[in-house]
Amino acid sequence: MGQSSWTVELIRQIGEPQGGAPYLVNIQPGNTYDVAFAVWQGYTGENAFIKSISTFQTLYISNEAPPSLIVPGEGLVGPLTAYEFVAILGLIIALIVLVALYFVMRRA
């Protein structure tokens, strides 16, 4: 993802809405829905009446699990930086040294 994008995770039960609310959609896997979002940033003075509203977007509810965000050899959002690689390598080396010291001290 680029610096100008963000991700939102919404959690809702699939199936018939509880409480008989007539305005709730019965979301089912395999179906497509038109959705729009309203977003406001309170620290800039936006509120429920002054906000940004998206155009309609297509939402498809899949039966499949989402793909993993972690790819071997990459970080959560891309290739490992040199700093991340050195930090991980340092942690691995420290763990090996600690295990070796444990066994050396155990024999003594």
Sequence and secondary structure as in RCSB ss.txt:
>XXXX:A:sequence
MGQSSWTVELIRQIGEPQGGAPYLVNIQPGNTYDVAFAVWQGYTGENAFIKSISTFQTLYISNEAPPSLIVPGEG
LVGPLTAYEFVAILGLIIALIVLVALYFVMRRA
>XXXX:A:secstr
  TT          BS GGG TTS  B TT EEEE  EE  GGGT  SSS EE   EEEE  SS    S  TTB 
SSSB  HHHHHHHHHHHHHHHHHHHHHHHHHH 
